[in-house]
């Protein structure tokens, strides 16, 4: 009984750990810290929104978002900006560590914060929206339409700048001219309010500042010497963030389809099919969060369909060749984004294409070899064997061959019991026999 209770408690604790971080409430003033390192996507947006709600609930003096991002999806960026602008707790964006950047989407997130800070050696800027075509290349569009897209992006950035009292002119340059600035330049231009070398320095400079929340309430920050509560991503969130990497999503899709194809080619193996199904489902989740070109997905699937048909059709590898072409083309077209961090790494395409080709060749070789191998079981295996007549063949009777009695027909006239015969053909379950041919030296 105690053993079952212990297992139940352990299982409950595991579920709680997976559900999300649950930091203890600090005594007195404390700040909550989130860490965003990578592409801005729906998983990141969900993490930041959760962190802001948690900071509100646990009474944090403020929530600090340590930011290092090359950019990301505009829809996810808008979700983060809305969460910050409507937050019931002061939100501080801190571009950190040294060498970090707040590029593209990072500019919009930084501008929305109540207080913006950067570490020395960091940079911010390049917020120009890019239009892309179905091949994932920058698309040339009419100047009027490009201007409309830029103005829409600028309107959101301008609204944040006006709300927080930041440099409107530089914001316009960041969108229209992809302007960038170092930490010291951003401080001088009024893009950020603080340049701090570390978190302790940041808390000291935040102390005494007054910010206005969405509700109109003015809050004075008391952060000097405040305790810090890290709000890390839960295990599930980290896992989802990993698989939403474009290269990882591509690997999951390709290897998942490969596993299903192996199961289809060798029914009953089970493990490749199970793992393949799981990988495909995870890849579909990941693809749903990325700027995916579904024509690329269909080309990849079509490639595996060609591989499957080549097992049963005598195409002399024509279908396999077509499958490889479709697979590689689909891999190249899978994501339509001009940003390198939203594309599949070339090495991954080469690696998977080589692995798929190798597996296809091995399985086709095994199938062809199996088709050419002599039959070693079943009635067909009796052809060429010799047996003994038990009931006279006139022309039909019984013979004993391979440890069993078989109905047989003579092709050479009557054959008496005790004589040896050779099986030459099979008609249903009736054996056609003749006297063994004398072997010539």
C-alpha positions in Angstrom: 0.0 0.0 0.0 2.8 2.4 1.0 4.6 1.5 -2.3 1.6 2.5 -4.4 1.2 5.7 -2.4 4.9 6.6 -3.0 4.5 5.9 -6.7 1.4 8.1 -6.9 3.1 11.0 -5.1 6.2 10.7 -7.4 3.9 10.7 -10.5 2.1 13.8 -9.2 5.3 15.6 -8.6 6.5 14.7 -12.1 3.3 16.1 -13.6 3.7 19.4 -11.6 7.3 19.7 -12.8 6.2 19.3 -16.5 3.3 21.6 -16.2 5.6 24.6 -15.7 7.9 26.3 -13.3 6.5 27.1 -9.8 9.0 29.4 -8.2 8.6 30.1 -4.5 7.4 33.5 -3.5 10.3 35.6 -2.3 10.0 37.5 0.9 9.9 41.3 0.4 10.7 42.9 -3.0 11.6 40.5 -5.7 11.8 40.5 -9.5 10.9 37.6 -11.9 13.3 37.0 -14.8 12.5 35.3 -18.1 15.2 34.2 -20.6 14.4 34.4 -24.4 17.3 33.1 -26.5 16.3 32.4 -30.1 13.6 32.9 -32.7 10.4 34.5 -31.7 7.6 32.0 -32.4 4.3 30.8 -30.8 6.2 28.9 -28.1 8.2 31.9 -27.2 5.1 34.1 -27.2 3.3 31.6 -24.9 6.3 31.6 -22.5 6.5 35.4 -22.2 2.7 35.7 -21.7 2.9 33.0 -19.0 5.8 34.8 -17.3 4.0 38.1 -17.2 0.9 36.5 -15.7 3.1 34.7 -13.1 4.8 38.0 -12.1 1.4 39.6 -11.6 0.2 36.8 -9.5 3.2 36.5 -7.2 3.5 40.3 -6.6 6.9 40.8 -8.4 8.2 44.4 -8.4 8.7 43.8 -12.2 9.4 41.1 -14.7 12.7 41.3 -16.7 12.9 39.6 -20.1 16.5 38.8 -21.0 16.4 39.0 -24.7 18.7 37.7 -27.5 16.9 37.1 -30.8 17.6 37.4 -34.5 13.9 38.0 -35.1 10.9 35.9 -35.8 7.3 35.6 -36.8 5.3 38.8 -36.9 2.1 37.3 -35.5 4.0 35.9 -32.4 5.7 39.3 -32.0 2.3 41.1 -32.0 1.1 38.7 -29.3 4.1 39.5 -27.1 3.7 43.2 -27.7 0.1 43.1 -26.7 1.0 41.1 -23.5 3.6 43.7 -22.5 1.4 46.7 -23.3 -1.5 45.3 -21.3 0.6 43.9 -18.4 -0.4 44.6 -14.8 3.2 44.6 -13.8 6.2 46.6 -15.1 8.0 44.8 -17.9 11.7 45.4 -18.5 13.4 44.1 -21.7 17.1 43.6 -21.2 19.2 42.8 -24.3 21.8 40.4 -22.7 24.5 39.0 -22.6 27.3 40.8 -24.4 27.2 40.1 -28.1 23.4 39.6 -28.0 21.0 41.3 -30.3 17.4 42.5 -30.5 17.0 42.4 -34.3 13.8 42.5 -36.3 11.1 41.3 -33.9 13.3 42.2 -31.0 13.0 45.9 -31.8 9.2 45.8 -31.5 9.4 43.9 -28.2 12.0 46.3 -26.8 10.0 49.3 -27.8 6.8 47.9 -26.1 8.6 47.5 -22.7 8.1 49.9 -19.8 11.9 50.1 -19.4 14.4 49.1 -22.1 17.9 48.2 -21.2 21.0 46.8 -23.1 24.3 45.3 -22.0 27.5 46.7 -23.4 28.5 45.1 -26.7 24.9 44.3 -27.7 23.0 45.8 -30.7 19.4 46.5 -31.8 17.7 47.3 -35.1 17.0 46.0 -38.6 13.2 45.9 -38.2 12.3 46.0 -42.0 9.5 43.6 -42.8 10.5 41.3 -45.7 8.1 39.9 -48.3 8.9 36.5 -49.6 7.7 34.3 -52.5 6.8 30.6 -52.5 10.4 29.7 -53.1 11.5 31.4 -49.9 13.4 34.2 -51.7 12.9 37.9 -51.1 10.0 38.9 -53.4 10.0 42.0 -55.5 6.6 43.7 -55.0 5.2 47.0 -56.2 6.6 50.0 -54.4 3.1 51.0 -53.3 2.4 47.6 -51.6 5.9 47.5 -50.0 5.2 50.9 -48.6 1.9 49.7 -47.2 3.5 46.8 -45.5 6.2 49.1 -44.0 3.7 51.6 -42.8 1.6 49.0 -41.1 4.7 47.7 -39.3 5.8 51.2 -38.5 2.4 52.1 -37.1 2.7 49.5 -34.4 6.2 50.5 -33.5 5.2 54.2 -33.5 2.4 53.4 -31.1 4.8 51.7 -28.7 7.3 54.6 -29.0 4.6 57.2 -28.2 3.3 55.1 -25.3 6.8 54.8 -23.8 8.3 58.1 -24.9 11.0 56.6 -27.1 12.7 57.9 -30.3 10.1 58.0 -33.1 12.6 59.0 -35.8 15.0 56.1 -35.2 12.0 53.7 -35.1 11.1 54.9 -38.6 14.7 54.3 -39.8 14.8 50.9 -38.2 11.7 49.9 -40.3 12.4 51.8 -43.6 16.2 51.7 -43.7 17.0 48.6 -41.4 18.9 51.0 -39.2 20.8 49.4 -36.2 22.5 50.8 -33.1 24.9 49.6 -30.5 24.0 49.8 -26.8 25.7 53.2 -26.3 24.2 54.6 -29.5 20.8 53.4 -28.5 21.1 55.1 -25.1 22.2 58.3 -26.7 19.4 58.2 -29.3 16.7 57.5 -26.7 15.9 54.0 -27.9 16.7 52.5 -24.5 16.9 54.0 -21.0 19.6 51.9 -19.4 23.0 50.4 -20.3 23.9 47.8 -17.6 26.7 45.3 -17.4 24.8 42.7 -15.5 21.6 42.0 -13.7 22.7 43.5 -10.4 23.7 46.7 -12.1 20.3 46.7 -13.9 18.4 46.4 -10.7 20.3 49.2 -9.1 19.6 51.5 -12.1 15.9 50.5 -12.2 15.4 51.5 -8.5 13.3 54.6 -8.1 12.0 54.8 -11.7 8.3 55.3 -12.1 6.3 53.7 -14.9 2.7 53.8 -15.9 0.7 50.6 -16.4 -2.1 50.0 -18.8 -4.6 50.6 -16.1 -3.2 54.2 -15.6 -1.6 53.3 -12.3 1.8 54.8 -11.7 4.3 52.4 -10.1 7.7 53.3 -8.6 10.2 50.5 -8.8 12.0 49.4 -5.7 14.6 46.9 -7.1 17.9 47.8 -5.4 18.9 44.6 -3.5 15.7 42.8 -4.6 15.8 39.0 -4.7 15.7 37.4 -8.2 13.3 34.6 -9.1 14.2 32.9 -12.4 11.2 31.6 -14.4 12.7 29.0 -16.7 10.8 27.3 -19.4 9.1 24.0 -18.4 10.5 20.8 -19.9 7.5 20.6 -22.2 8.0 24.2 -23.4 11.7 23.6 -24.0 10.9 20.5 -25.9 8.3 22.4 -28.1 10.8 25.2 -28.6 13.4 22.7 -29.8 11.1 20.9 -32.3 9.9 24.2 -33.8 13.3 24.9 -35.0 12.9 24.6 -38.8 15.8 22.1 -39.2 14.5 19.9 -36.4 11.0 20.0 -37.8 12.3 19.0 -41.2 14.3 16.1 -39.7 11.2 14.9 -37.7 9.1 15.0 -40.9 11.7 13.2 -43.1 12.7 10.6 -40.6 9.1 10.0 -39.6 8.1 9.3 -43.2 11.2 7.1 -43.6 10.1 5.1 -40.6 6.6 4.7 -41.9 8.0 3.7 -45.3 10.2 1.0 -43.7 7.2 -0.4 -41.9 5.2 -0.4 -45.1 8.0 -2.2 -46.9 8.5 -4.8 -44.1 5.1 -5.3 -42.4 5.3 -6.5 -38.8 8.6 -4.7 -37.9 6.5 -2.3 -35.7 9.2 -0.2 -34.1 10.0 2.0 -37.2 6.3 2.5 -37.8 5.6 3.5 -34.2 8.5 5.9 -34.1 7.8 7.2 -37.5 4.2 8.0 -36.6 5.2 9.9 -33.5 7.8 11.9 -35.4 5.3 12.8 -38.2 2.8 14.0 -35.6 5.4 16.1 -33.8 6.5 17.6 -37.1 3.0 18.6 -38.0 2.8 20.6 -34.8 6.1 22.2 -35.5 5.1 23.0 -39.1 1.9 24.7 -37.9 4.0 27.3 -36.0 6.4 28.0 -38.9 6.0 29.8 -42.3 5.7 26.5 -44.1 5.2 26.0 -47.9 2.7 23.1 -48.0 3.7 22.4 -51.6 7.1 21.4 -50.2 5.5 19.0 -47.7 3.4 17.4 -50.5 6.6 17.0 -52.6 8.3 15.2 -49.7 5.3 12.9 -49.2 5.1 12.3 -53.0 8.8 11.2 -52.9 8.1 8.5 -50.4 5.0 7.4 -52.3 7.3 6.8 -55.4 9.7 4.8 -53.2 6.9 2.6 -52.0 5.6 1.9 -55.5 9.0 1.1 -56.7 9.1 -2.0 -54.4 6.2 -3.6 -56.3 6.6 -2.1 -59.7 9.4 -3.0 -62.2 10.4 0.5 -63.0 14.2 0.0 -63.2 14.6 2.7 -60.4 12.7 5.3 -62.5 10.3 5.8 -59.6 13.1 5.9 -57.1 14.9 8.6 -59.1 11.7 10.6 -59.3 11.2 10.1 -55.6 14.6 11.5 -54.8 14.0 14.5 -57.1 10.7 15.2 -55.4 12.1 14.8 -51.9 15.0 17.2 -52.5 12.8 19.7 -54.2 10.3 19.6 -51.4 13.1 20.0 -48.8 14.4 23.1 -50.5 10.9 24.6 -50.8 9.7 23.5 -47.3 9.9 27.0 -45.7 9.2 30.2 -47.5 11.3 32.7 -45.5 14.1 35.0 -46.5 15.6 34.8 -43.0 18.3 32.2 -42.6 17.0 31.2 -39.1 13.7 30.2 -40.6 15.2 27.9 -43.3 16.4 24.3 -43.2 20.2 23.9 -42.9 21.7 22.7 -46.2 23.7 20.0 -44.3 20.4 18.5 -43.0 18.9 18.2 -46.5 22.1 16.5 -47.8 22.3 14.2 -44.8 18.6 13.1 -44.9 18.6 12.8 -48.7 21.7 10.5 -48.6 20.2 8.4 -45.8 16.9 8.1 -47.6 18.6 7.1 -50.8 20.7 4.5 -49.0 17.7 3.0 -47.2 15.8 2.8 -50.5 18.6 1.1 -52.3 19.1 -1.4 -49.5 15.4 -2.3 -49.3 15.0 -2.6 -53.0 18.1 -4.8 -53.2 16.6 -7.0 -50.5 13.3 -7.2 -52.3 14.9 -8.1 -55.7 17.2 -10.6 -54.1 14.2 -12.2 -52.3 12.3 -12.4 -55.6 15.1 -14.2 -57.3 15.9 -16.6 -54.5 14.7 -20.2 -55.1 11.6 -21.3 -53.2 12.6 -23.2 -50.0 9.2 -23.8 -48.5 5.7 -24.7 -49.6 4.6 -27.0 -52.4 6.7 -25.2 -54.9 9.8 -26.3 -53.0 9.0 -30.0 -54.1 9.9 -29.3 -57.7 13.2 -31.1 -58.4 12.9 -33.5 -55.5 12.8 -37.3 -55.8 10.4 -39.6 -54.1 9.1 -43.2 -54.0 5.9 -44.5 -55.6 3.6 -46.0 -52.9 0.5 -46.5 -55.1 0.9 -47.3 -58.8 0.8 -44.2 -61.1 -1.7 -45.3 -63.8 -1.5 -42.5 -64.5 -2.3 -41.1 -61.1 -1.5 -42.5 -57.7 0.4 -41.7 -54.5 4.1 -41.0 -53.9 6.1 -40.3 -50.8 8.3 -37.2 -51.0 9.7 -34.8 -48.5 8.2 -36.8 -45.6 4.6 -36.8 -46.8 2.3 -38.6 -49.2 1.3 -36.6 -52.3 -1.1 -37.2 -55.2 0.9 -37.5 -58.3 0.5 -38.0 -62.1 3.0 -39.8 -64.3 4.1 -38.1 -67.5 5.8 -41.4 -68.8 3.1 -44.0 -68.6 2.5 -46.4 -65.6 5.1 -46.4 -62.8 5.0 -49.3 -60.3 5.2 -49.0 -56.5 8.8 -48.8 -55.2 10.2 -47.0 -58.2 11.8 -43.6 -57.7 10.3 -40.6 -59.4 11.3 -36.9 -59.8 8.8 -34.0 -59.4 8.9 -31.8 -62.5 5.9 -29.5 -62.0 3.0 -28.7 -59.8 -0.7 -28.2 -60.7 -2.5 -27.1 -57.6 -1.8 -29.9 -55.1 -1.2 -32.5 -57.9 2.5 -33.3 -58.6 3.6 -34.1 -62.1 6.4 -36.7 -62.0 8.7 -38.8 -64.2 11.5 -41.3 -63.7 14.7 -39.6 -62.7 16.9 -38.6 -65.7 20.3 -40.3 -65.8 23.0 -37.8 -65.3 25.5 -37.7 -68.0 29.2 -37.5 -67.0 
